[in-house]
Amino acid sequence: MSGNRDLSFDPKEHQHLRYNPLRDSWVLVSAHRMKRPWAGQVEKPPEEHIPRYDPRNPLCPGNTRANGEVNPSYDSTFVFENDFPALQSDAPDPGPDQHPLFQSKAARGVCKVMCFHPWSDVTLPLMKKEEVVKVIDKWAELLDELGATYPWVQIFENKGAMMGCSNPHPHCQVWASNFLPNEPALSDRCQRAYYEKHGEPLLVQYAKQEAEKKERVVVENSDWLVVVPYWATWPYQTLLLPQRHVLRINELTAGERESLAAIMKQLLTKYDNLFEISFPYSMGWHGAPTGLHLKEDNSHWQLHAHYYPPLLRSATVKKFMVGYEMLAQEQRDLTPEQAAQKLRSLPEDHYKTRESHEKEEKKK
C-alpha cells in the first residue's frame, strides 16, 4: 500500500486507493471515470413548490398524526415519540443462543421525531440563525435526556425523497439504543487505536492537518471546520469538525452553538446552490458513547457530523452504491479535492433568496 510516488501520478487522472482511518478501510478513487457519458437512471428533481402548511401533513402544527394524537400549535422545535418506532423500550429478550452461527441479542430503545420549524416550506439553510441554534439546543437536550440511560443516541436527518424521506416537513430523528451500533462501534475502535499509538485524538489531529493544507476545506470559522474528507466515498460528502477537543454535542458552549448554526447554514446553502435544488442528503452526529460509558475515559473521541449526499453530476443523476461497492470496496469518481473546490467556489447567498430579490427588483 506504500512506495515512492511516481512523478507522473495525477490524482485527477489516475486511479488510486485512499485510507479511511475512521473505518480502517480503503476507498478506490477513479477520477478519470467522470469523463464517461451517462445513459443510466435519471431521478425526478426534488419538489420545489411545497405549501407552508398542509392540513394533510401529520408533522404540521395542529394536525392529527397516524396514532390519533394532535400536534400542538408549535412555533419552534417540536419533539414527539415516533409513531412507528424501530426500537421500543419494552421488547422481550430473545433468550440464549443455540449456536455460534445464529446469535441474537436484546434490542431496546426509544425513537423520537424532531420538527425543526412549524413551516413545511423551509429547510435548515433557509431558517434564521437563531432558529438553527434552537435546533442545536434541542439536540443537546435530547442527548442529555436519553444519554443518561442509553449508551448510544443517534441524531440523524434524511433530507429529500431520494434519501427515503417520506415527509418534506423539516425534521430529523433521534434513536437511542441499549447497544452500540456497528458504525460508532467501529469508529470507537479506530479512534481508540490511534489515540493509544499517537497520544492525540485522531480527528483533532486530522482537523489541524486539513486546516493547514486547505485543499479540502469547504468552509471554516474560529470554532468549526467543514472538509470533504480525504477518504470520502460519496461525491460531495463532508465532515463537520470542532476546532477544539470536545466529546459530545451537549458540551458545546453557547458561542460554539452560535457558530455551529452559522457554518451549518453556510454549508447547506452551498449544497443547495450546487445544482439549485433542495439538496438531498443523510447526515448525523457522532460523539463519545453515553449511558454507562459516561463514567469511562473517552478522550480518544472527537465530536463530528457526517453529511452523505447522493448527487453526482446534476440534480437528477446520483451515485449508486452497487456492484463493486457492495461486493468489493467503496469507489468514487470525482476526487475529494475537486468536490471541495466546487463547493468552496459556490456563493453563500441561497439561490432562492437571490431569485426572490430578482423578482422584487423587476417589480420596481
LOTI-687261 format. One record per residue (C-alpha): residue in one letter; x, y, z. Coordinates in pm, whole numbers, always signed. Each point is the difference from the previous one (the first is absolute). Example, Ala and Ser with C-alpha at 12.3 -4.5 7.8 and 13.67 -1.06 7.14 Angstrom:
<recs>
+------+--------+--------+--------+
| type |      X |      Y |      Z |
+------+--------+--------+--------+
|    a |  +1230 |   -450 |   +780 |
|    s |   +137 |   +344 |    -66 |
+------+--------+--------+--------+
</recs>
This chain:
<recs>
+------+--------+--------+--------+
| type |      X |      Y |      Z |
+------+--------+--------+--------+
|    m |     +0 |     +0 |     +0 |
|    s |   +302 |   +230 |    +10 |
|    g |   +299 |    +91 |   -212 |
|    n |   +174 |   +288 |   -173 |
|    r |   -236 |   +238 |   -177 |
|    d |    +27 |     -7 |   -379 |
|    l |    +54 |   +356 |   -123 |
|    s |   -241 |    -68 |   -287 |
|    f |   -283 |    -83 |   +243 |
|    d |   -297 |   +236 |    -14 |
|    p |   -286 |    -76 |   +245 |
|    k |   -245 |   +165 |   -242 |
|    e |   +101 |   -243 |   -276 |
|    h |   +130 |   -319 |   +159 |
|    q |   -184 |   -246 |   +222 |
|    h |   +135 |    -53 |   +350 |
|    l |   -103 |   -116 |   +348 |
|    r |    -59 |   +224 |   +302 |
|    y |    -14 |   -112 |   +362 |
|    n |   -295 |    +80 |   +228 |
|    p |   +137 |     -5 |   +358 |
|    l |   -349 |    +26 |   +152 |
|    r |   -100 |   -334 |   -153 |
|    d |   +338 |   -169 |    -55 |
|    s |    -90 |    -43 |   -367 |
|    w |   +110 |   +114 |   -346 |
|    v |   -182 |   +196 |   -269 |
|    l |    +73 |    -34 |   -373 |
|    v |    +22 |   +343 |   -170 |
|    s |    -48 |     -8 |   -379 |
|    a |    -36 |   +365 |   -104 |
|    h |    +49 |    -73 |   -371 |
|    r |   -342 |   -171 |     -1 |
|    m |   -168 |   +342 |    +16 |
|    k |    +73 |    +27 |   -374 |
|    r |   -231 |   -289 |    -88 |
|    p |   -342 |    +87 |   -145 |
|    w |   -302 |    -68 |   +219 |
|    a |   -291 |   -202 |   -140 |
|    g |   -127 |   -143 |   +327 |
|    q |   -285 |    +82 |   +233 |
|    v |   -116 |   +358 |    +29 |
|    e |   -175 |   +100 |   +323 |
|    k |   -300 |   +226 |    +34 |
|    p |   +113 |   +344 |   +124 |
|    p |   -109 |    +85 |   +357 |
|    e |   -334 |   +172 |    +40 |
|    e |    +62 |   +374 |    +25 |
|    h |   -354 |   +124 |    +62 |
|    i |    -87 |   -130 |   +346 |
|    p |   -290 |   +169 |   +184 |
|    r |    +89 |   +178 |   +324 |
|    y |   -286 |   -181 |   +170 |
|    d |   -173 |   -316 |   -119 |
|    p |   -306 |   -117 |   +199 |
|    r |    +82 |   -359 |   -105 |
|    n |   +361 |    +10 |   +118 |
|    p |    +32 |   -181 |   +338 |
|    l |   +306 |   +208 |    +98 |
|    c |   -164 |   +341 |    -35 |
|    p |   -114 |   +190 |   +312 |
|    g |   -353 |    -85 |   +115 |
|    n |    -34 |   -303 |   -228 |
|    t |    -94 |   -354 |   +101 |
|    r |   +262 |   -275 |    -32 |
|    a |    -56 |   -366 |    -92 |
|    n |    -47 |   -106 |   +363 |
|    g |   -276 |   +257 |    +56 |
|    e |   +212 |   +245 |   +201 |
|    v |    -31 |   +368 |    -91 |
|    n |   +316 |   +210 |    -34 |
|    p |    +14 |   +319 |   +206 |
|    s |     +6 |   +332 |   -185 |
|    y |   +377 |    +14 |    +37 |
|    d |   +202 |   +302 |   -114 |
|    s |   +355 |   -135 |    +33 |
|    t |   +129 |   -357 |    +37 |
|    f |   -239 |   -284 |    +84 |
|    v |    +98 |   -348 |   +124 |
|    f |   -223 |   -306 |    +25 |
|    e |    +31 |   -378 |    +26 |
|    n |    +17 |   -160 |   -344 |
|    d |   -340 |   -148 |    -83 |
|    f |   +172 |   -293 |   -178 |
|    p |   +322 |    -56 |   +200 |
|    a |   +278 |   -239 |   -103 |
|    l |    +92 |    -33 |   +369 |
|    q |   -230 |    -40 |   +300 |
|    s |    +94 |     +9 |   +368 |
|    d |   -196 |   -310 |   +102 |
|    a |   +102 |   -255 |   -267 |
|    p |    +49 |   -356 |   +137 |
|    d |   +340 |   -169 |    +17 |
|    p |    +58 |   -259 |   -279 |
|    g |   +155 |   -241 |   +251 |
|    p |   +327 |   -201 |    -11 |
|    d |   +172 |    -79 |   -330 |
|    q |    -30 |   -357 |   -125 |
|    h |   +304 |    +15 |   -234 |
|    p |   +292 |   +243 |    -60 |
|    l |   -119 |    +52 |   -360 |
|    f |   -346 |   +106 |   +113 |
|    q |    +49 |   +267 |   +264 |
|    s |   -251 |   +259 |   +114 |
|    k |    -17 |   +260 |   +274 |
|    a |   -263 |   +219 |   +159 |
|    a |    -58 |   +330 |   -180 |
|    r |   -182 |   +270 |   +194 |
|    g |    -21 |   +374 |    -32 |
|    v |   -198 |   +310 |    -80 |
|    c |    -67 |   +172 |   -335 |
|    k |    -95 |   +366 |    -15 |
|    v |    -86 |   +238 |   -283 |
|    m |   +105 |   +364 |    +23 |
|    c |   -153 |   +269 |   -219 |
|    f |   +237 |   +292 |    -64 |
|    h |   -259 |   +263 |    -84 |
|    p |   -380 |    +42 |    -29 |
|    w |    +18 |    +77 |   -374 |
|    s |    +27 |   -279 |   -257 |
|    d |   +156 |   +219 |   -270 |
|    v |   +324 |    +81 |   +184 |
|    t |   +313 |   -206 |    +54 |
|    l |   +300 |    +60 |   +226 |
|    p |   +188 |   +226 |   -244 |
|    l |   -311 |   +220 |    -40 |
|    m |    -65 |    +29 |   +373 |
|    k |   +129 |   +292 |   +206 |
|    k |   +322 |    -64 |   +191 |
|    e |   -178 |    +33 |   +335 |
|    e |   -251 |   -264 |   -113 |
|    v |   +283 |   -240 |    -86 |
|    v |   +152 |    +66 |   +344 |
|    k |   -329 |   -120 |   +153 |
|    v |    +34 |   -322 |   -201 |
|    i |   +354 |    -50 |   +134 |
|    d |   -116 |    +75 |   +356 |
|    k |   -275 |   -261 |    -34 |
|    w |   +251 |   -256 |   -131 |
|    a |   +210 |    +63 |   +311 |
|    e |   -306 |    -34 |   +228 |
|    l |    -93 |   -332 |   -160 |
|    l |   +354 |   -131 |    +44 |
|    d |    -12 |   +102 |   +367 |
|    e |   -337 |   -168 |    +47 |
|    l |    +52 |   -324 |   -194 |
|    g |   +375 |    -29 |    +56 |
|    a |    -54 |    -25 |   +376 |
|    t |   -134 |   -352 |    -63 |
|    y |    +96 |   -118 |   -348 |
|    p |   +359 |    -63 |   -119 |
|    w |    -68 |   +140 |   -347 |
|    v |   -220 |   +288 |   -115 |
|    q |     -4 |    +41 |   -377 |
|    i |   -115 |   +338 |   -128 |
|    f |    -54 |    -13 |   -376 |
|    e |   -181 |   +175 |   -283 |
|    n |   -109 |   -154 |   -330 |
|    k |    -77 |   +290 |   -233 |
|    g |   -184 |    -51 |   -326 |
|    a |   -198 |   -283 |   -157 |
|    m |   +321 |   -127 |   -163 |
|    m |   +125 |    -85 |   +352 |
|    g |   -322 |   -175 |    +99 |
|    c |   -155 |   +295 |   +180 |
|    s |   -376 |    -47 |    -11 |
|    n |    -94 |   +351 |   +112 |
|    p |   +132 |   +337 |   -129 |
|    h |    -61 |   +177 |   +332 |
|    p |   +342 |    +92 |   +152 |
|    h |    +77 |   -262 |   +262 |
|    c |   +253 |   -252 |   +128 |
|    q |     -8 |   -315 |   +209 |
|    v |   +167 |   -100 |   +326 |
|    w |    +40 |   -369 |    +79 |
|    a |   +140 |   -110 |   +335 |
|    s |   +106 |   -364 |    +43 |
|    n |   +119 |   -234 |   +274 |
|    f |   +286 |   -110 |   -228 |
|    l |   +283 |   +171 |   -187 |
|    p |    -89 |    -26 |   -373 |
|    n |   +247 |   -128 |   -261 |
|    e |   +125 |   +332 |   -140 |
|    p |    +73 |   +178 |   +330 |
|    a |   +144 |   -324 |   +144 |
|    l |   +246 |    -18 |   -293 |
|    s |    +78 |   +372 |    +31 |
|    d |    +58 |    -45 |   +375 |
|    r |   +255 |   -278 |    -62 |
|    c |   +183 |   +199 |   -269 |
|    q |    +14 |   +322 |   +200 |
|    r |   +114 |   -187 |   +312 |
|    a |   +278 |   -181 |   -192 |
|    y |   +127 |   +328 |   -147 |
|    y |     -9 |   +172 |   +340 |
|    e |   +193 |   -283 |   +168 |
|    k |   +266 |     +9 |   -273 |
|    h |    +35 |   +376 |    -52 |
|    g |   -120 |   +154 |   +329 |
|    e |   -242 |   +238 |   -175 |
|    p |   -360 |    -43 |   -118 |
|    l |    -11 |   -102 |   -366 |
|    l |   -249 |   +268 |   -109 |
|    v |   +171 |   +276 |   +199 |
|    q |   +324 |    -67 |   -191 |
|    y |   -193 |    -42 |   -326 |
|    a |   -171 |   +340 |    +39 |
|    k |   +339 |   +165 |    +62 |
|    q |   +145 |   -161 |   -314 |
|    e |   -297 |    +98 |   -218 |
|    a |     -5 |   +358 |   +134 |
|    e |   +366 |    +33 |   -105 |
|    k |    -32 |   -168 |   -341 |
|    k |   -324 |   +185 |    -96 |
|    e |    -52 |   -204 |   -320 |
|    r |   -304 |   -189 |   +135 |
|    v |   -143 |   +277 |   +219 |
|    v |   -349 |   +115 |   -103 |
|    v |    -75 |   +255 |   +274 |
|    e |   +149 |    +81 |   +341 |
|    n |    -30 |   +240 |   +291 |
|    s |   +177 |    +40 |   +334 |
|    d |   -187 |   -297 |   +154 |
|    w |    -80 |   -234 |   -291 |
|    l |   +146 |   -153 |   -314 |
|    v |   -181 |   -169 |   -291 |
|    v |   +202 |   -213 |   -241 |
|    v |    -61 |   -252 |   -273 |
|    p |   +195 |   -276 |   +179 |
|    y |   +309 |   -144 |   -167 |
|    w |   -172 |   -341 |     +5 |
|    a |   -349 |   +117 |   -109 |
|    t |   -215 |   -258 |   -180 |
|    w |   -306 |   +204 |    -99 |
|    p |    +66 |   +269 |   -265 |
|    y |    -62 |   +307 |   +218 |
|    q |    +34 |   -164 |   +341 |
|    t |   +114 |   +234 |   +279 |
|    l |   +127 |    -29 |   +355 |
|    l |    -83 |   +271 |   +256 |
|    l |   +258 |    +29 |   +279 |
|    p |    +55 |   +221 |   +307 |
|    q |   +324 |   +199 |    +14 |
|    r |    +50 |   -110 |   +364 |
|    h |    -21 |   -337 |   +172 |
|    v |   -361 |    -67 |   +105 |
|    l |   -166 |   -337 |    +58 |
|    r |   -374 |    +60 |    -38 |
|    i |   -239 |   +258 |   -140 |
|    n |   -143 |    +83 |   +344 |
|    e |   +347 |   +123 |   +105 |
|    l |     +3 |   +286 |   -254 |
|    t |     +4 |   +353 |   +138 |
|    a |   -266 |   +255 |    -96 |
|    g |   +252 |   +167 |   -231 |
|    e |    +87 |   -331 |   -168 |
|    r |   -369 |    -71 |    -59 |
|    e |    -37 |   +342 |   -165 |
|    s |   +298 |    -61 |   -228 |
|    l |   -120 |   -354 |    -72 |
|    a |   -336 |   +138 |   -117 |
|    a |   +185 |   +247 |   -222 |
|    i |   +225 |   -259 |   -163 |
|    m |   -286 |   -246 |    -49 |
|    k |   -191 |   +270 |   -187 |
|    q |   +311 |    +74 |   -209 |
|    l |    +57 |   -364 |    -92 |
|    l |   -363 |    -82 |    -73 |
|    t |    -42 |   +315 |   -207 |
|    k |   +297 |   -106 |   -213 |
|    y |   -153 |   -347 |    -35 |
|    d |   -329 |   +150 |   -124 |
|    n |   +184 |   +238 |   -233 |
|    l |   +200 |   -280 |   -164 |
|    f |   -289 |   -111 |   -222 |
|    e |   -252 |   +265 |   +114 |
|    i |   -229 |   -249 |   +170 |
|    s |    -80 |    -95 |   +358 |
|    f |   +305 |   -228 |    +28 |
|    p |    -70 |   -353 |   +129 |
|    y |   +224 |   -163 |   +260 |
|    s |    +19 |   -218 |   +306 |
|    m |   +188 |   +155 |   +292 |
|    g |    +64 |    -91 |   +358 |
|    w |   +204 |    +78 |   +310 |
|    h |   +261 |   -228 |   +153 |
|    g |   +140 |    +66 |   +345 |
|    a |   +129 |   -196 |   +296 |
|    p |   -238 |   -275 |   +122 |
|    t |   -233 |    +76 |   +288 |
|    g |   -188 |   -199 |   +268 |
|    l |   +245 |   -221 |   +188 |
|    h |   +282 |   +140 |   -216 |
|    l |    -40 |   +343 |   +162 |
|    k |   +216 |   -128 |   +286 |
|    e |   +278 |   -115 |   -235 |
|    d |   +293 |   +191 |   -147 |
|    n |   -106 |    +84 |   -356 |
|    s |   +287 |   +238 |    -78 |
|    h |    +56 |   -177 |   -332 |
|    w |   -334 |   +129 |   -129 |
|    q |    -68 |   +324 |   -184 |
|    l |   -349 |   +131 |    -77 |
|    h |    -75 |    +15 |   -375 |
|    a |   -283 |     -5 |   -253 |
|    h |    -11 |   -190 |   -329 |
|    y |   -190 |   +125 |   -305 |
|    y |    -64 |   -259 |   -272 |
|    p |   -164 |   +150 |   -312 |
|    p |    -69 |   -236 |   -295 |
|    l |     +7 |   +241 |   -297 |
|    l |   +293 |    -25 |   -240 |
|    r |    -37 |   +174 |   -338 |
|    s |   -322 |   +198 |    +27 |
|    a |   -326 |    +36 |   +191 |
|    t |   -125 |   -319 |   -168 |
|    v |   +309 |   -226 |    -12 |
|    k |   +110 |   -164 |   +324 |
|    k |   +276 |   -238 |   +102 |
|    f |   -102 |   -363 |    +44 |
|    m |   +160 |   -220 |   +264 |
|    v |    -31 |   -329 |   -191 |
|    g |   +207 |   -276 |   -155 |
|    y |   +366 |    +63 |    +85 |
|    e |    -89 |   +220 |   +300 |
|    m |   -223 |   -272 |   +148 |
|    l |   +222 |   -296 |    -85 |
|    a |   +355 |   +135 |    +14 |
|    q |    +58 |   +350 |   +143 |
|    e |   -114 |   +362 |    -17 |
|    q |    +82 |   +193 |   -319 |
|    r |    -39 |   +363 |   -110 |
|    d |    +53 |   +191 |   -324 |
|    l |    +36 |   +371 |    +84 |
|    t |   +304 |    +60 |   +225 |
|    p |    -63 |   +152 |   +345 |
|    e |   +216 |   +299 |    -99 |
|    q |   -212 |    +64 |   -312 |
|    a |   -321 |    -29 |   +204 |
|    a |   +131 |   +239 |   +268 |
|    q |   +106 |   +256 |   -261 |
|    k |   -345 |     -9 |   -162 |
|    l |   -178 |    +47 |   +332 |
|    r |   +245 |   +265 |   +120 |
|    s |    -51 |   +210 |   -314 |
|    l |   -379 |    +14 |    +34 |
|    p |   -171 |   +318 |   +131 |
|    e |   -116 |    +15 |   +361 |
|    d |   -328 |   +175 |    -76 |
|    h |   -271 |   -257 |    -67 |
|    y |   -127 |    -27 |   -357 |
|    k |   -360 |    +36 |   +121 |
|    t |    +89 |   +324 |   +177 |
|    r |   +165 |   +127 |   -319 |
|    e |   -306 |    -95 |   -204 |
|    s |   -226 |   +179 |   +247 |
|    h |   +214 |   +316 |    -17 |
|    e |     +3 |    -13 |   -381 |
|    k |   -381 |    -19 |     -9 |
|    e |    -25 |   +296 |   +236 |
|    e |   +236 |   +201 |   -220 |
|    k |   -209 |    -75 |   -310 |
|    k |   -312 |   +130 |   +176 |
|    k |   +164 |   +338 |    +60 |
+------+--------+--------+--------+
</recs>
